[in-house]
Amino acid sequence: MHRPLPPRAGVGFKPAHFAHIAASRPDLGFFEVHAENYFVDGGPFHQQLAALRADYALSMHGVGLSIGGSEPLDVGHLNALKGLLDRYEPAVFSEHLAWSSHGGHYFNDLLPLPYNEETLASVCAHIDQTQSHLQRRILLENPATYVAFESSTMAETDFLSAIVERTGCGLLLDLNNLYVSSVNHGRDAMQALDLLPLAAVGEIHLAGHACQQDSTGAPLLIDDHGAAVAQAVWSLTAATLARTGPVATLIEWDNNVPPWERLYAEATRAAQYLRAPSASAT
């Protein structure tokens, strides 16, 4: 039975935390999992996921469909996704505005694409195919980027808005990605926020990033999901929720994974922003 995604805080599920979750049944709105980790028929991963699904809403997040790629989508991958979604009936399925495969080779990364009419048409066709195959609306996540393409003719905000308008998909608004990309490209994250199709936001992601410098000494932020959410991203969260109202908000912490108590504390902070975003902005 479909369980909708509540406008509450959630966390990315890690099997190492399952015993704590099962014992304490934490007060969370949902859990998110990476779909490709469950492209097997059975085993302990599915046993744990079924237990979570019995008590919580689920968000499934794809990392390998390569929606931004120039080649046709892998129908076998779509079939596996369809089987998984039919099995667990998650509240939402999301993917990235990125590409990760080419010429039969798969890369363990989410790679950027130029923002122009050619890639817009390709991305929209891939989203249309995905939504038709899966028989559901998907959410598309804005990327963290480190380079800009000379062939780009559109701002990222305009590109995302056009995708939402043409395909009817929703937006998974990753605020850490928005902040990372804005700093890396010398843009204002708050201004970019107001240019996005916020009415289409179906889920928010929050994560940590690493701070480095490029060859000129300018700040370079890396979206590594390996630390607590930065204060600048919390401030962007407050500004976003003031515009959208409460939206399901996920804490992603995929590297240097902390003990459960630390992850849960981050989710508790997100819940405070959802209750009173302006009061939590300090």
C-alpha positions as protocol buffer text, in pm:
chain_id: "A"
residue {
  index: 1
  type: MET
  ca { x: 0 y: 0 z: 0 }
}
residue {
  index: 2
  type: HIS
  ca { x: 133 y: 343 z: -97 }
}
residue {
  index: 3
  type: ARG
  ca { x: 241 y: 555 z: 201 }
}
residue {
  index: 4
  type: PRO
  ca { x: 282 y: 925 z: 106 }
}
residue {
  index: 5
  type: LEU
  ca { x: 597 y: 1117 z: 190 }
}
residue {
  index: 6
  type: PRO
  ca { x: 517 y: 1337 z: 489 }
}
residue {
  index: 7
  type: PRO
  ca { x: 656 y: 1693 z: 518 }
}
residue {
  index: 8
  type: ARG
  ca { x: 892 y: 1584 z: 792 }
}
residue {
  index: 9
  type: ALA
  ca { x: 1261 y: 1504 z: 841 }
}
residue {
  index: 10
  type: GLY
  ca { x: 1413 y: 1178 z: 721 }
}
residue {
  index: 11
  type: VAL
  ca { x: 1754 y: 1018 z: 679 }
}
residue {
  index: 12
  type: GLY
  ca { x: 1936 y: 809 z: 425 }
}
residue {
  index: 13
  type: PHE
  ca { x: 1928 y: 449 z: 546 }
}
residue {
  index: 14
  type: LYS
  ca { x: 2253 y: 270 z: 624 }
}
residue {
  index: 15
  type: PRO
  ca { x: 2243 y: -103 z: 711 }
}
residue {
  index: 16
  type: ALA
  ca { x: 2490 y: -38 z: 995 }
}
residue {
  index: 17
  type: HIS
  ca { x: 2216 y: 162 z: 1168 }
}
residue {
  index: 18
  type: PHE
  ca { x: 1943 y: -97 z: 1133 }
}
residue {
  index: 19
  type: ALA
  ca { x: 1975 y: -244 z: 1483 }
}
residue {
  index: 20
  type: HIS
  ca { x: 1937 y: 103 z: 1640 }
}
residue {
  index: 21
  type: ILE
  ca { x: 1637 y: 181 z: 1420 }
}
residue {
  index: 22
  type: ALA
  ca { x: 1465 y: -150 z: 1492 }
}
residue {
  index: 23
  type: ALA
  ca { x: 1519 y: -112 z: 1867 }
}
residue {
  index: 24
  type: SER
  ca { x: 1421 y: 254 z: 1904 }
}
residue {
  index: 25
  type: ARG
  ca { x: 1171 y: 312 z: 1620 }
}
residue {
  index: 26
  type: PRO
  ca { x: 1288 y: 675 z: 1588 }
}
residue {
  index: 27
  type: ASP
  ca { x: 1044 y: 959 z: 1535 }
}
residue {
  index: 28
  type: LEU
  ca { x: 1121 y: 1023 z: 1167 }
}
residue {
  index: 29
  type: GLY
  ca { x: 902 y: 1087 z: 868 }
}
residue {
  index: 30
  type: PHE
  ca { x: 1075 y: 861 z: 618 }
}
residue {
  index: 31
  type: PHE
  ca { x: 1389 y: 681 z: 506 }
}
residue {
  index: 32
  type: GLU
  ca { x: 1559 y: 705 z: 168 }
}
residue {
  index: 33
  type: VAL
  ca { x: 1756 y: 428 z: -4 }
}
residue {
  index: 34
  type: HIS
  ca { x: 1960 y: 408 z: -323 }
}
residue {
  index: 35
  type: ALA
  ca { x: 1758 y: 194 z: -558 }
}
residue {
  index: 36
  type: GLU
  ca { x: 2052 y: 18 z: -722 }
}
residue {
  index: 37
  type: ASN
  ca { x: 2158 y: -136 z: -389 }
}
residue {
  index: 38
  type: TYR
  ca { x: 1840 y: -348 z: -407 }
}
residue {
  index: 39
  type: PHE
  ca { x: 1875 y: -487 z: -760 }
}
residue {
  index: 40
  type: VAL
  ca { x: 1889 y: -839 z: -615 }
}
residue {
  index: 41
  type: ASP
  ca { x: 1605 y: -1081 z: -542 }
}
residue {
  index: 42
  type: GLY
  ca { x: 1651 y: -1127 z: -168 }
}
residue {
  index: 43
  type: GLY
  ca { x: 1897 y: -1133 z: 119 }
}
residue {
  index: 44
  type: PRO
  ca { x: 1948 y: -916 z: 428 }
}
residue {
  index: 45
  type: PHE
  ca { x: 1919 y: -583 z: 242 }
}
residue {
  index: 46
  type: HIS
  ca { x: 1565 y: -670 z: 135 }
}
residue {
  index: 47
  type: GLN
  ca { x: 1478 y: -805 z: 480 }
}
residue {
  index: 48
  type: GLN
  ca { x: 1581 y: -475 z: 637 }
}
residue {
  index: 49
  type: LEU
  ca { x: 1408 y: -267 z: 372 }
}
residue {
  index: 50
  type: ALA
  ca { x: 1083 y: -459 z: 416 }
}
residue {
  index: 51
  type: ALA
  ca { x: 1100 y: -397 z: 791 }
}
residue {
  index: 52
  type: LEU
  ca { x: 1150 y: -23 z: 733 }
}
residue {
  index: 53
  type: ARG
  ca { x: 870 y: -14 z: 479 }
}
residue {
  index: 54
  type: ALA
  ca { x: 628 y: -160 z: 733 }
}
residue {
  index: 55
  type: ASP
  ca { x: 669 y: 140 z: 963 }
}
residue {
  index: 56
  type: TYR
  ca { x: 788 y: 433 z: 752 }
}
residue {
  index: 57
  type: ALA
  ca { x: 738 y: 603 z: 420 }
}
residue {
  index: 58
  type: LEU
  ca { x: 1014 y: 533 z: 167 }
}
residue {
  index: 59
  type: SER
  ca { x: 1191 y: 752 z: -84 }
}
residue {
  index: 60
  type: MET
  ca { x: 1390 y: 567 z: -353 }
}
residue {
  index: 61
  type: HIS
  ca { x: 1681 y: 753 z: -507 }
}
residue {
  index: 62
  type: GLY
  ca { x: 1840 y: 637 z: -831 }
}
residue {
  index: 63
  type: VAL
  ca { x: 2207 y: 695 z: -909 }
}
residue {
  index: 64
  type: GLY
  ca { x: 2267 y: 504 z: -1231 }
}
residue {
  index: 65
  type: LEU
  ca { x: 1997 y: 576 z: -1488 }
}
residue {
  index: 66
  type: SER
  ca { x: 2211 y: 839 z: -1667 }
}
residue {
  index: 67
  type: ILE
  ca { x: 1919 y: 1064 z: -1754 }
}
residue {
  index: 68
  type: GLY
  ca { x: 2160 y: 1334 z: -1870 }
}
residue {
  index: 69
  type: GLY
  ca { x: 2348 y: 1102 z: -2106 }
}
residue {
  index: 70
  type: SER
  ca { x: 2345 y: 1129 z: -2484 }
}
residue {
  index: 71
  type: GLU
  ca { x: 2276 y: 759 z: -2541 }
}
residue {
  index: 72
  type: PRO
  ca { x: 1942 y: 572 z: -2508 }
}
residue {
  index: 73
  type: LEU
  ca { x: 1841 y: 472 z: -2159 }
}
residue {
  index: 74
  type: ASP
  ca { x: 1917 y: 116 z: -2048 }
}
residue {
  index: 75
  type: VAL
  ca { x: 1581 y: -62 z: -2067 }
}
residue {
  index: 76
  type: GLY
  ca { x: 1711 y: -339 z: -1842 }
}
residue {
  index: 77
  type: HIS
  ca { x: 1785 y: -80 z: -1576 }
}
residue {
  index: 78
  type: LEU
  ca { x: 1437 y: 67 z: -1617 }
}
residue {
  index: 79
  type: ASN
  ca { x: 1285 y: -280 z: -1584 }
}
residue {
  index: 80
  type: ALA
  ca { x: 1478 y: -342 z: -1263 }
}
residue {
  index: 81
  type: LEU
  ca { x: 1360 y: -8 z: -1126 }
}
residue {
  index: 82
  type: LYS
  ca { x: 1001 y: -85 z: -1218 }
}
residue {
  index: 83
  type: GLY
  ca { x: 1016 y: -419 z: -1037 }
}
residue {
  index: 84
  type: LEU
  ca { x: 1163 y: -259 z: -727 }
}
residue {
  index: 85
  type: LEU
  ca { x: 910 y: 24 z: -721 }
}
residue {
  index: 86
  type: ASP
  ca { x: 620 y: -218 z: -772 }
}
residue {
  index: 87
  type: ARG
  ca { x: 753 y: -433 z: -488 }
}
residue {
  index: 88
  type: TYR
  ca { x: 788 y: -157 z: -227 }
}
residue {
  index: 89
  type: GLU
  ca { x: 558 y: 119 z: -356 }
}
residue {
  index: 90
  type: PRO
  ca { x: 774 y: 406 z: -226 }
}
residue {
  index: 91
  type: ALA
  ca { x: 626 y: 750 z: -191 }
}
residue {
  index: 92
  type: VAL
  ca { x: 867 y: 897 z: -447 }
}
residue {
  index: 93
  type: PHE
  ca { x: 1138 y: 797 z: -690 }
}
residue {
  index: 94
  type: SER
  ca { x: 1410 y: 1044 z: -782 }
}
residue {
  index: 95
  type: GLU
  ca { x: 1711 y: 1064 z: -1011 }
}
residue {
  index: 96
  type: HIS
  ca { x: 1989 y: 1310 z: -1094 }
}
residue {
  index: 97
  type: LEU
  ca { x: 2038 y: 1567 z: -1366 }
}
residue {
  index: 98
  type: ALA
  ca { x: 2364 y: 1400 z: -1463 }
}
residue {
  index: 99
  type: TRP
  ca { x: 2510 y: 1121 z: -1673 }
}
residue {
  index: 100
  type: SER
  ca { x: 2703 y: 816 z: -1555 }
}
residue {
  index: 101
  type: SER
  ca { x: 2743 y: 584 z: -1853 }
}
residue {
  index: 102
  type: HIS
  ca { x: 2867 y: 597 z: -2212 }
}
residue {
  index: 103
  type: GLY
  ca { x: 2947 y: 336 z: -2472 }
}
residue {
  index: 104
  type: GLY
  ca { x: 2856 y: 50 z: -2241 }
}
residue {
  index: 105
  type: HIS
  ca { x: 3090 y: 175 z: -1968 }
}
residue {
  index: 106
  type: TYR
  ca { x: 2955 y: 280 z: -1628 }
}
residue {
  index: 107
  type: PHE
  ca { x: 3132 y: 541 z: -1418 }
}
residue {
  index: 108
  type: ASN
  ca { x: 3104 y: 565 z: -1042 }
}
residue {
  index: 109
  type: ASP
  ca { x: 3018 y: 933 z: -1062 }
}
residue {
  index: 110
  type: LEU
  ca { x: 2744 y: 1179 z: -1150 }
}
residue {
  index: 111
  type: LEU
  ca { x: 2887 y: 1381 z: -1437 }
}
residue {
  index: 112
  type: PRO
  ca { x: 2776 y: 1726 z: -1560 }
}
residue {
  index: 113
  type: LEU
  ca { x: 2623 y: 1826 z: -1891 }
}
residue {
  index: 114
  type: PRO
  ca { x: 2596 y: 2148 z: -2091 }
}
residue {
  index: 115
  type: TYR
  ca { x: 2277 y: 2348 z: -2058 }
}
residue {
  index: 116
  type: ASN
  ca { x: 2151 y: 2409 z: -2411 }
}
residue {
  index: 117
  type: GLU
  ca { x: 1857 y: 2318 z: -2632 }
}
residue {
  index: 118
  type: GLU
  ca { x: 2012 y: 1994 z: -2755 }
}
residue {
  index: 119
  type: THR
  ca { x: 2070 y: 1850 z: -2409 }
}
residue {
  index: 120
  type: LEU
  ca { x: 1736 y: 1988 z: -2289 }
}
residue {
  index: 121
  type: ALA
  ca { x: 1555 y: 1792 z: -2559 }
}
residue {
  index: 122
  type: SER
  ca { x: 1751 y: 1476 z: -2473 }
}
residue {
  index: 123
  type: VAL
  ca { x: 1693 y: 1505 z: -2098 }
}
residue {
  index: 124
  type: CYS
  ca { x: 1321 y: 1570 z: -2145 }
}
residue {
  index: 125
  type: ALA
  ca { x: 1289 y: 1269 z: -2376 }
}
residue {
  index: 126
  type: HIS
  ca { x: 1464 y: 1051 z: -2117 }
}
residue {
  index: 127
  type: ILE
  ca { x: 1238 y: 1177 z: -1838 }
}
residue {
  index: 128
  type: ASP
  ca { x: 929 y: 1118 z: -2049 }
}
residue {
  index: 129
  type: GLN
  ca { x: 1049 y: 763 z: -2119 }
}
residue {
  index: 130
  type: THR
  ca { x: 1127 y: 703 z: -1752 }
}
residue {
  index: 131
  type: GLN
  ca { x: 793 y: 833 z: -1626 }
}
residue {
  index: 132
  type: SER
  ca { x: 607 y: 631 z: -1889 }
}
residue {
  index: 133
  type: HIS
  ca { x: 801 y: 312 z: -1812 }
}
residue {
  index: 134
  type: LEU
  ca { x: 772 y: 346 z: -1435 }
}
residue {
  index: 135
  type: GLN
  ca { x: 415 y: 474 z: -1456 }
}
residue {
  index: 136
  type: ARG
  ca { x: 483 y: 748 z: -1204 }
}
residue {
  index: 137
  type: ARG
  ca { x: 602 y: 1105 z: -1178 }
}
residue {
  index: 138
  type: ILE
  ca { x: 967 y: 1129 z: -1081 }
}
residue {
  index: 139
  type: LEU
  ca { x: 1168 y: 1396 z: -902 }
}
residue {
  index: 140
  type: LEU
  ca { x: 1485 y: 1530 z: -1066 }
}
residue {
  index: 141
  type: GLU
  ca { x: 1774 y: 1644 z: -848 }
}
residue {
  index: 142
  type: ASN
  ca { x: 1978 y: 1957 z: -923 }
}
residue {
  index: 143
  type: PRO
  ca { x: 2349 y: 1869 z: -940 }
}
residue {
  index: 144
  type: ALA
  ca { x: 2663 y: 1990 z: -764 }
}
residue {
  index: 145
  type: THR
  ca { x: 2893 y: 2115 z: -1040 }
}
residue {
  index: 146
  type: TYR
  ca { x: 3258 y: 2214 z: -1062 }
}
residue {
  index: 147
  type: VAL
  ca { x: 3294 y: 2314 z: -1427 }
}
residue {
  index: 148
  type: ALA
  ca { x: 3088 y: 2517 z: -1673 }
}
residue {
  index: 149
  type: PHE
  ca { x: 3063 y: 2440 z: -2043 }
}
residue {
  index: 150
  type: GLU
  ca { x: 3130 y: 2693 z: -2320 }
}
residue {
  index: 151
  type: SER
  ca { x: 2845 y: 2530 z: -2513 }
}
residue {
  index: 152
  type: SER
  ca { x: 2592 y: 2616 z: -2241 }
}
residue {
  index: 153
  type: THR
  ca { x: 2337 y: 2875 z: -2352 }
}
residue {
  index: 154
  type: MET
  ca { x: 2105 y: 2859 z: -2050 }
}
residue {
  index: 155
  type: ALA
  ca { x: 2139 y: 2913 z: -1677 }
}
residue {
  index: 156
  type: GLU
  ca { x: 2092 y: 2601 z: -1467 }
}
residue {
  index: 157
  type: THR
  ca { x: 1780 y: 2750 z: -1309 }
}
residue {
  index: 158
  type: ASP
  ca { x: 1626 y: 2811 z: -1652 }
}
residue {
  index: 159
  type: PHE
  ca { x: 1726 y: 2461 z: -1763 }
}
residue {
  index: 160
  type: LEU
  ca { x: 1558 y: 2299 z: -1463 }
}
residue {
  index: 161
  type: SER
  ca { x: 1249 y: 2515 z: -1499 }
}
residue {
  index: 162
  type: ALA
  ca { x: 1215 y: 2415 z: -1865 }
}
residue {
  index: 163
  type: ILE
  ca { x: 1249 y: 2046 z: -1775 }
}
residue {
  index: 164
  type: VAL
  ca { x: 975 y: 2070 z: -1513 }
}
residue {
  index: 165
  type: GLU
  ca { x: 746 y: 2259 z: -1749 }
}
residue {
  index: 166
  type: ARG
  ca { x: 797 y: 2023 z: -2046 }
}
residue {
  index: 167
  type: THR
  ca { x: 784 y: 1688 z: -1864 }
}
residue {
  index: 168
  type: GLY
  ca { x: 569 y: 1751 z: -1557 }
}
residue {
  index: 169
  type: CYS
  ca { x: 835 y: 1595 z: -1335 }
}
residue {
  index: 170
  type: GLY
  ca { x: 901 y: 1729 z: -987 }
}
residue {
  index: 171
  type: LEU
  ca { x: 1217 y: 1876 z: -839 }
}
residue {
  index: 172
  type: LEU
  ca { x: 1431 y: 1718 z: -571 }
}
residue {
  index: 173
  type: LEU
  ca { x: 1594 y: 2033 z: -439 }
}
residue {
  index: 174
  type: ASP
  ca { x: 1938 y: 1954 z: -301 }
}
residue {
  index: 175
  type: LEU
  ca { x: 2029 y: 2267 z: -106 }
}
residue {
  index: 176
  type: ASN
  ca { x: 2384 y: 2156 z: -43 }
}
residue {
  index: 177
  type: ASN
  ca { x: 2429 y: 2111 z: -419 }
}
residue {
  index: 178
  type: LEU
  ca { x: 2277 y: 2454 z: -481 }
}
residue {
  index: 179
  type: TYR
  ca { x: 2517 y: 2612 z: -234 }
}
residue {
  index: 180
  type: VAL
  ca { x: 2822 y: 2419 z: -358 }
}
residue {
  index: 181
  type: SER
  ca { x: 2754 y: 2507 z: -722 }
}
residue {
  index: 182
  type: SER
  ca { x: 2685 y: 2872 z: -637 }
}
residue {
  index: 183
  type: VAL
  ca { x: 3015 y: 2913 z: -452 }
}
residue {
  index: 184
  type: ASN
  ca { x: 3212 y: 2726 z: -716 }
}
residue {
  index: 185
  type: HIS
  ca { x: 3074 y: 2941 z: -998 }
}
residue {
  index: 186
  type: GLY
  ca { x: 3068 y: 3272 z: -812 }
}
residue {
  index: 187
  type: ARG
  ca { x: 2689 y: 3297 z: -796 }
}
residue {
  index: 188
  type: ASP
  ca { x: 2450 y: 3397 z: -518 }
}
residue {
  index: 189
  type: ALA
  ca { x: 2265 y: 3092 z: -383 }
}
residue {
  index: 190
  type: MET
  ca { x: 1972 y: 3296 z: -251 }
}
residue {
  index: 191
  type: GLN
  ca { x: 1919 y: 3458 z: -591 }
}
residue {
  index: 192
  type: ALA
  ca { x: 1938 y: 3117 z: -760 }
}
residue {
  index: 193
  type: LEU
  ca { x: 1681 y: 2982 z: -515 }
}
residue {
  index: 194
  type: ASP
  ca { x: 1423 y: 3237 z: -627 }
}
residue {
  index: 195
  type: LEU
  ca { x: 1475 y: 3142 z: -993 }
}
residue {
  index: 196
  type: LEU
  ca { x: 1395 y: 2774 z: -937 }
}
residue {
  index: 197
  type: PRO
  ca { x: 1046 y: 2620 z: -983 }
}
residue {
  index: 198
  type: LEU
  ca { x: 984 y: 2589 z: -611 }
}
residue {
  index: 199
  type: ALA
  ca { x: 620 y: 2486 z: -657 }
}
residue {
  index: 200
  type: ALA
  ca { x: 752 y: 2160 z: -807 }
}
residue {
  index: 201
  type: VAL
  ca { x: 972 y: 2069 z: -507 }
}
residue {
  index: 202
  type: GLY
  ca { x: 871 y: 1728 z: -372 }
}
residue {
  index: 203
  type: GLU
  ca { x: 1170 y: 1662 z: -146 }
}
residue {
  index: 204
  type: ILE
  ca { x: 1472 y: 1850 z: -10 }
}
residue {
  index: 205
  type: HIS
  ca { x: 1820 y: 1707 z: 43 }
}
residue {
  index: 206
  type: LEU
  ca { x: 2071 y: 1838 z: 296 }
}
residue {
  index: 207
  type: ALA
  ca { x: 2430 y: 1716 z: 324 }
}
residue {
  index: 208
  type: GLY
  ca { x: 2781 y: 1819 z: 418 }
}
residue {
  index: 209
  type: HIS
  ca { x: 3060 y: 1930 z: 188 }
}
residue {
  index: 210
  type: ALA
  ca { x: 3438 y: 1962 z: 193 }
}
residue {
  index: 211
  type: CYS
  ca { x: 3611 y: 2301 z: 156 }
}
residue {
  index: 212
  type: GLN
  ca { x: 3918 y: 2323 z: -67 }
}
residue {
  index: 213
  type: GLN
  ca { x: 4085 y: 2580 z: -293 }
}
residue {
  index: 214
  type: ASP
  ca { x: 4137 y: 2576 z: -667 }
}
residue {
  index: 215
  type: SER
  ca { x: 4464 y: 2660 z: -844 }
}
residue {
  index: 216
  type: THR
  ca { x: 4396 y: 3034 z: -814 }
}
residue {
  index: 217
  type: GLY
  ca { x: 4326 y: 3019 z: -442 }
}
residue {
  index: 218
  type: ALA
  ca { x: 3951 y: 3061 z: -484 }
}
residue {
  index: 219
  type: PRO
  ca { x: 3721 y: 2847 z: -269 }
}
residue {
  index: 220
  type: LEU
  ca { x: 3624 y: 2511 z: -416 }
}
residue {
  index: 221
  type: LEU
  ca { x: 3351 y: 2314 z: -243 }
}
residue {
  index: 222
  type: ILE
  ca { x: 3316 y: 1938 z: -293 }
}
residue {
  index: 223
  type: ASP
  ca { x: 2981 y: 1767 z: -238 }
}
residue {
  index: 224
  type: ASP
  ca { x: 3117 y: 1469 z: -44 }
}
residue {
  index: 225
  type: HIS
  ca { x: 2827 y: 1382 z: 193 }
}
residue {
  index: 226
  type: GLY
  ca { x: 3091 y: 1325 z: 457 }
}
residue {
  index: 227
  type: ALA
  ca { x: 3018 y: 1580 z: 727 }
}
residue {
  index: 228
  type: ALA
  ca { x: 2744 y: 1765 z: 909 }
}
residue {
  index: 229
  type: VAL
  ca { x: 2534 y: 2020 z: 721 }
}
residue {
  index: 230
  type: ALA
  ca { x: 2712 y: 2357 z: 703 }
}
residue {
  index: 231
  type: GLN
  ca { x: 2553 y: 2661 z: 865 }
}
residue {
  index: 232
  type: ALA
  ca { x: 2528 y: 2836 z: 527 }
}
residue {
  index: 233
  type: VAL
  ca { x: 2317 y: 2545 z: 401 }
}
residue {
  index: 234
  type: TRP
  ca { x: 2096 y: 2558 z: 711 }
}
residue {
  index: 235
  type: SER
  ca { x: 2038 y: 2928 z: 640 }
}
residue {
  index: 236
  type: LEU
  ca { x: 1944 y: 2838 z: 282 }
}
residue {
  index: 237
  type: THR
  ca { x: 1709 y: 2575 z: 425 }
}
residue {
  index: 238
  type: ALA
  ca { x: 1531 y: 2837 z: 635 }
}
residue {
  index: 239
  type: ALA
  ca { x: 1494 y: 3062 z: 330 }
}
residue {
  index: 240
  type: THR
  ca { x: 1361 y: 2774 z: 119 }
}
residue {
  index: 241
  type: LEU
  ca { x: 1104 y: 2654 z: 371 }
}
residue {
  index: 242
  type: ALA
  ca { x: 985 y: 3012 z: 422 }
}
residue {
  index: 243
  type: ARG
  ca { x: 898 y: 3008 z: 51 }
}
residue {
  index: 244
  type: THR
  ca { x: 766 y: 2653 z: 13 }
}
residue {
  index: 245
  type: GLY
  ca { x: 623 y: 2563 z: 351 }
}
residue {
  index: 246
  type: PRO
  ca { x: 714 y: 2225 z: 505 }
}
residue {
  index: 247
  type: VAL
  ca { x: 859 y: 1976 z: 257 }
}
residue {
  index: 248
  type: ALA
  ca { x: 1002 y: 1630 z: 326 }
}
residue {
  index: 249
  type: THR
  ca { x: 1366 y: 1701 z: 412 }
}
residue {
  index: 250
  type: LEU
  ca { x: 1641 y: 1437 z: 407 }
}
residue {
  index: 251
  type: ILE
  ca { x: 1979 y: 1426 z: 576 }
}
residue {
  index: 252
  type: GLU
  ca { x: 2233 y: 1257 z: 345 }
}
residue {
  index: 253
  type: TRP
  ca { x: 2552 y: 1132 z: 512 }
}
residue {
  index: 254
  type: ASP
  ca { x: 2712 y: 868 z: 289 }
}
residue {
  index: 255
  type: ASN
  ca { x: 3084 y: 896 z: 369 }
}
residue {
  index: 256
  type: ASN
  ca { x: 3251 y: 899 z: 711 }
}
residue {
  index: 257
  type: VAL
  ca { x: 2914 y: 767 z: 827 }
}
residue {
  index: 258
  type: PRO
  ca { x: 2859 y: 872 z: 1189 }
}
residue {
  index: 259
  type: PRO
  ca { x: 2703 y: 674 z: 1473 }
}
residue {
  index: 260
  type: TRP
  ca { x: 2324 y: 662 z: 1461 }
}
residue {
  index: 261
  type: GLU
  ca { x: 2288 y: 914 z: 1743 }
}
residue {
  index: 262
  type: ARG
  ca { x: 2483 y: 1178 z: 1546 }
}
residue {
  index: 263
  type: LEU
  ca { x: 2280 y: 1123 z: 1230 }
}
residue {
  index: 264
  type: TYR
  ca { x: 1955 y: 1134 z: 1424 }
}
residue {
  index: 265
  type: ALA
  ca { x: 2063 y: 1462 z: 1587 }
}
residue {
  index: 266
  type: GLU
  ca { x: 2104 y: 1614 z: 1239 }
}
residue {
  index: 267
  type: ALA
  ca { x: 1756 y: 1496 z: 1145 }
}
residue {
  index: 268
  type: THR
  ca { x: 1621 y: 1646 z: 1468 }
}
residue {
  index: 269
  type: ARG
  ca { x: 1772 y: 1980 z: 1369 }
}
residue {
  index: 270
  type: ALA
  ca { x: 1606 y: 1955 z: 1027 }
}
residue {
  index: 271
  type: ALA
  ca { x: 1275 y: 1888 z: 1203 }
}
residue {
  index: 272
  type: GLN
  ca { x: 1318 y: 2212 z: 1398 }
}
residue {
  index: 273
  type: TYR
  ca { x: 1354 y: 2405 z: 1072 }
}
residue {
  index: 274
  type: LEU
  ca { x: 1043 y: 2238 z: 936 }
}
residue {
  index: 275
  type: ARG
  ca { x: 844 y: 2350 z: 1239 }
}
residue {
  index: 276
  type: ALA
  ca { x: 972 y: 2709 z: 1244 }
}
residue {
  index: 277
  type: PRO
  ca { x: 1224 y: 2784 z: 968 }
}
residue {
  index: 278
  type: SER
  ca { x: 1268 y: 3153 z: 1043 }
}
residue {
  index: 279
  type: ALA
  ca { x: 1329 y: 3089 z: 1413 }
}
residue {
  index: 280
  type: SER
  ca { x: 1595 y: 2827 z: 1329 }
}
residue {
  index: 281
  type: ALA
  ca { x: 1802 y: 3041 z: 1094 }
}
residue {
  index: 282
  type: THR
  ca { x: 2060 y: 3150 z: 1351 }
}
